[in-house]
Amino acid sequence: MSAFAPEPPFSFWHGRSLRWQMMAAVIAINLGAALVAVVVIIANARRATEIEMNASLSVAERFVAETVERLAGNQDGGNGAASLAQLPLHIGGLRHVRIRIEDAQGNAVDLAPTGDDDGEDGADETPVPGWFAALVSVDGVERDIPVVEGGRVIGHVRLAGEASDEIAEVWNDMSDLALLALVVNIAVLGALYLVLGRLLLPLKTLSAGLYELEEGRFGHRLARPKVRELALIADRFNALGTALNGARDDNARLNEHIIHLQDEERRQIAADLHDELGPCLFGLRANLESVDRLAGRAEPDLARRIGERTGTMAEILDRVQDLNRRLLRKIRPMALGHVPLAAVIADLVADFERHSPGRSFRLSAEGVADRYGDSVDITVYRCIQEAVTNALRHGEARNIAITLRDETAAGRLCLVVEDDGLGVPAGAARGFGLLGIEERVGALGGSWRLVPATPRGTRVEMSVPVRAAPADGANKQPGKRERATTT
């Protein structure tokens, strides 16, 4: 994928944990619900404020009109200015109403105190933010009540709706509700966080269990959770582990059986090559020698020609015999099972020495038994053969060290082949020889790996399980067998 390719949609969301996603979803839902609640509260507050203002104005209008008529009646024949001066004393304290008294010329006589200006009512109220007041405020409504005395208008009482105290009440109620909702939501989110942690813990355990299966540890089992659905998942996981474990055991037995059959087939082919082809080649050589002796009695020219032909046939026969020996060694060394394993490996190393002049080989075998069974013996032999061949052919190694060690306490036979060659290139594919060795070692229940050596070169490590040797050590090679040569 290109480094500049766009990321898939919602990659940020899907990359988060399930707990994070659920908590974020709940928070988003709560924020949406809070927004809807604010819109509903503001709409209801505007409607309630308008109704309250209209009702207050109606009440205030009747009250002021009655007060003006009463004062005008009491002032019959008197000074109209006196009645205007007394009005503030009789019409103050009205809620949601702002009152302005003017004389005939439009000059303000006095501003009557209202419920909104009452210090007692607003002393404990929280200041209302301007944005909230702007959202809740409604268009003002005004009423004009003339003050008539002696048949003439001596002034006016102007009433205007005032919503500040209603807005303050709504703000206080909404603030208390918002604080309560915040506390409840924090408590709910905290409880949800803890509950999700407990519910998702089995999923983390399941993930760890799947990792164990991925690593090949099929004996791993999960504890059964108390949640029914998760308990069913744990049961299926444990059943899967049991099935995989059984399948691995079956595959191991099958692979081991296949290897035994292959080894037996190779042994039979090697025996046929040795017992059938070997005598035929020996007979051919004996007959060639006989023909060569008989040629000495013929005429010189004929003897010369017969000698040339027999010489050519002898060279071909030598190559065939050499090929037969190499086939026998490649298919299955005949000495395996008849000669101690360390001696067979020493013979293999000696053969490499003969065909690789200028290379140094070092063989060390610590307490190795005479034999461990055909499958183990041939696997060790093939691993050494393949590792040394690769070191010489591909790694151009000059020094090769072979260490075979019997770890009786651990019940394993360990092999290390290390060289100082070029090493394995990064990303290089394994050849069929190494893959075959890996399959054989795996079928025997062992381990195999190819790692870089220090400071350079390649290190091949192999370990296969073996049965403990007899207690008297009769089947062991005496002491430590070590061979170091340079040709």
N, C-alpha and C positions, 0 to 999 in steps of 0.2 A: 504494500500500500504506500502511496506517495506520502511524503512528509507534509504536503500541503493539502491533502485530501480533507474535506470537511468532516467534522465529527458527527456521528449519528445523532438524530434528535433525542433529547432527554438523556444524553450520556451522563450528564452531571447527576441527574436524579437516579438513574439506574445503577450508577456506580457507588451509591451509598448503601449502608446497611439497612436491613428491614426495619429495625427499631427506629433508625433515623427517619426513614420514609413515613412510618406510621405516626411518629411524633410530629413531623412536619405537616402531615395531612390533617391531624387533629388541630394543630395551631392555625392552619389556613382556614379550616372550617369555623373555628371560633372567631377568627378575625372577620370572616365574611358575615357570621351571625351578628357580631358586634356592630359592623357597619350598617347592616339592615336595621338593627335595633336603634341605632342613632338616628337613622332616617325616619323611622316610625315615630320615635320620641319627638323629634323636631316637628314633624307634620302634625302630630297630636297637640304639641305645645302651641303651635301657631293657631290651630283651630280653637283650642281652649282659651288662649289669650284673647282672641278676637271676640269670642262669646262673652268672656268675663268683662272685657272693656265695654262692650255694648250694654251689658246688663248694668254695669256700674254707672255708665253715663245716664241710662234711663232713670236709675234710682236717684242719682245726683241731680238730674234735671228736675224731677218732681220735688225733691227736698229743697233745692235752691229756689224754685218758683214759689213754693209755699212760704219759705222764709222771707222772700222779698215782699210777698203780699202782706204777710203779718207785720213786717217792719213798716211797710208803707201805710198800713192802717193805723199803726201806733203813732205815726208821724204826721197825721192829717193836720194841715195848717202849720206844720213846723218847717224846719230847714231840711231840704233834701240832702244836703251834704252830710248832715248828721246821720241819716239812715245809711248812706254809703259807707261811712266810717264804721258803723256797727256790724255791717255784713260779715267781715272776717271773723268776728267773734262767734257767729252762729253757724257758719257753713264750713268750718275747718274739719280736718280729720277724716275726709272721704278717701277711700282706697281706690286705686286705679284711675284717679281723676286729678287733673291739674286745673286749678281755678285762677282766673285773672279778673280782677274788678277794675273797671274803667269808668271815668266820669263821662259827661256828655261830649267833651272835647277829645276823648280817646286817651286821656292820660291815666296811667295806672294809679289807682288809689292805694291798693295794697295787694300783696300776693298771699292768698290764704294758705295756711299750712295744710298739707295733705298727708294721707297715710303713708305716702312714699317718702315724705320728709321726716317722718316720725323716727326719732332716734331709737326708741325702744324696739320698734319693729325691725329695723335694719341693723341693729348693733352687732348681731351675731352672724349676719349673712356673709358668705364668701363672695369676694368680688367676682363679677361675671365677666369672662373674657369678651372682648369686643366682637370676635368672629361669631361667638355663640349668640350674642344679643342681636347681631345683624341677621342671623339665620331665623331667629324666632320672632323678631319684631314684625308687626303688621302695620298697615297704613293707619295713621291717626284719624280719629273722628272727632269733630268739634260741634259743640252746641252753643248758641247765643241766646241768653235770657235777658231781655230788657228790664231795667228797673224803672218803673213808672210811679210817679208820685204827683198827686194833684193834677192828673190828666196829662202830664208831660213826662218825657223820658229824661231821667236825670243821670243815667249811666247804663252800663251793660255788665253782665256776669258771663264771661266766656269759659266754657267747660271743654277740656281736651282730654282724650284718653291717655293714660299713662300706664305702660306695661312693664316698667322696670321691676316692680316687686314680684309680678307674676313670672317674669323671666328668671329672676333670682331664685324663686321657689323651684322652678323646673330645673335650673342648673344644680341646685343643691340636691334635689332628688336624683338627678342623673349622675352626679358625682358619687353619691353614696352607693347607687346601684352599680356603677362602674367599678368602684373599689371592691364591693362585694363579689362581683363577677370575676375580677382579677384574682382575688384570694381563692375563690372556688376553682378557677381554672388552673392556678398554680398547684393547688392540692390535687386536682384531677390529673394533671400532667405528671406530677411526681408519682402518684399511685400507678399511672399508666406506664411510666418508665420502669418502675420496679416489677410490675406484673409482666411487661414484655420481656424484661430480663430473665425472669423465671421461665416464661413460656418458650423463649428462644434459646435457652441454655441447652435443651436436648438437641436443637439443631446444630449448635456448635459441637456438641459431643458427636452427633452423627457425621459432621464434616471431618472431625478428627478420626472417626472410625473409618470413613471412606479413604482417608489418607493411609491408614494402616493397611487397608485392602490393596490400595494402589502399590504400596511397598512390598506386597506379597505376604504380609502377616495375616493369613486368613484365620488364625485362631483367635483374633480379637473379637470381643463381644461387648455389646452395649447393655447398660443397666436399664431396666424397664421403667419408663417415666410413669407418673400417676395420671397424666392426661391420657384419655383413652385413644385419641387419634394418634398422638405421638408414640404411645405404647405399641400401637399396631405397626408403625414405621420401624420401631426398634425390633419388634419381632421379625419383620420381614428382613431387616438387616442381618440379624443373627442367623436366620435361615439361609440367607445368601452366603454369609461367611462359612457356614457349615457345608453348603453345597460346593463352594469354591475350594474349600479345604479337601473335600472328598474328591473333587475333580482333579486337583493338583496331585493328590496321592495316586489316583488312578493313572494320570499321565506319567507320573514318575515311574510307576511299576511298568507301564506299557513301554516307555522309553528304555528303561533298563532291560526289559525283555527283548526289545528290538536290537539293542546294542549287543546283548548276549547272542542273538541269532546272527547278527552281522559278524561278530567275532568268530563264531563257530563256522560261518560260511567262509570267512577269510582263512581260518585255520585249515579248513578242508581244501580250499584252493591252493594254499601254500603247500600242504602235504602232497597234493597231486603234482604240483610243479616240481617239488623236491623228489618225490618217489617215482614219478613217471618220466618227466622231461629230463631230470638229472641223469638217470642211467642211459637214456637215449643219446644224450650229448656225450656221455663218457664212451658209449659204443662207437659213435661217429669218430671221436678222437682216436680210439684204438684202431679203427679201420684205416683212418688216414695215415697213422704211423706205419701200419702194415703195408699200405700201398706205397708209402715212401721207401720202405725197405725193399719192396719188390722192384721198384723203379731202378734201384741200383744195379740190377741184373740186366736191364735192357740196354739197347744201343745208347750211346752218349746223347745224341740229339733227342731221342725219345725220352731218355731219363731226365734230361733238362726240362723238357716241356711238362712232363708229369710232375716234376718237382715244383715248377712254377704253379701248376694248378693245385697241387696239394698244399702249397704255402698259402695261396689265396684262400682256399677252403679252411685252412687252420686259422687264419686271421678272422674269417667270418664266424667260425666256431667259437673263437675267443670272445668276439663281441656278443654272440648269442649267450654264452655262458655268463658273461658279465651282466648282460641284460637280465638273465634269469635270476642271478644273485640279487640285483637291485629290485626286481619285482618281488622276490621273496622278502627282502627287507622292508619294502614298501607295504606289501599286503600284510605280512605278519612274520616277524623274525622267528625262525624255527627254534632259536635258543630260549625264547620266552616259555616259562613253565618248566624248563629243564635245567637252566642255568640261573644262578641268583640274579635278581633284578639289577643290582649294582654292577655286576659284571656285564650284563647285556648293554646297559647304558654306557659303560666304559668302552665297550667295543664300538658303539655308535659314535662316541666322541673321537675314538681313534680313526674311524673311517672319515670323519670330517677333517681330521688333521691331515690325512693322506691326500685328500682332494683339495685342501685349502692351504697351500704353502704361504708362509708369512703371517699367519693368524695364530693367536694365542688362545688356548682353551684351558679352563680350570673347572674341574669337577670335584664336588664335595658331597659325600653321602654320609649322614650321621645316623648310625644305628638303624639302618634300613634293613628290613626283613628280607628273606630270600624271595618271597613272593607274597602278593596280596590278593591273588585271584586274577584270572585272565582280563576281566574288564578294567580293573585298576591298573594292572601292569601295562597293558597296551595303551591306556589313556596317558599314563605318565610318559611312556616311550614316544607316543605320537606328539605330545605337547613339546617335548624337548626337540624332537626332529623338526617340527614346524617352526618353533621359535628360532632355532639356530639357523635353519635354512633362510628364513626371512632376514635375520641379522646379516648374513653373509651376502645374500642376493640383492636385497633392497636397501639395507642400512649401511652397507660397506663398513661393517664393524671390524676392528682390528683385535679387540679383546672381548672374550665372551666367558662369563662366569655362570656355572650351573650349580645350584645348591638344592639337594634333596634331603629333607629332614622329616623324620618320623616323630610326631608329637603324640606319643602313646597316651599321655594323660588326657589330652583333648580328643583322642580317637580320630586323628586326622593325619594325613600324609601331605606335606607341603612342599611345593616346588617353586623355585625362583630362577629365572633365566634373565641375566642382565648383560647388556652390551654397551659399547661406547660408540655406536654408529650414529647415523644421521637422525634417528628417531622417526616417529610416525608423523607425516605432514598433517596439519590441521584440516579436518573435514575429509580425510582420506577414507574410502570405503574399505571394509574388511574383506579379505579374500575368502575363498571357499574353505581353505585350510583352517584358518582361524575360526570361521563359523562352525566348521565341523568339530573342532576341539571344544568350543563353547557348548555345543549341543551335547557332546559326550560327557563333559564335566557336569552340566546341569542334570543330565539323566541319572548320574551317579549321586546326585544330591550335594555336589560340591560347588565351589565358587571359582571364578576366573576373571581376571582383569588385565588390561594392557595400559600401562601408565608410563610417563616419561621418567627416565633415569636421571640421576644427579652425578656430574654436572651436565651430561648429554647422553643421548642414547635412548634405549627402550628397556623397560622392565616388565617381564611377564610373570604374573603370580597365579598360582593354581593351588587349590586345596580340595582334597576329596576325603570323605569319611572312610575309615578302615576299622576293622575289628582289632581289638587288642592282641598283641603277640603273646605267645606262651610265656609263663612266668619265669621259666628257667633260661629264657633267651636263646634256646637251641636254634631258633629260626632266624636269629639276628646275625648280621655280619659282625665280626669281632672288631670293636672299636670304631674308629672313624676312617672311612675310605676316602682318600683325597688324591686327585690326579691333577698335575699342572705341567703342561708342556708348551713349548714354543717351537714351531717349525719354520 
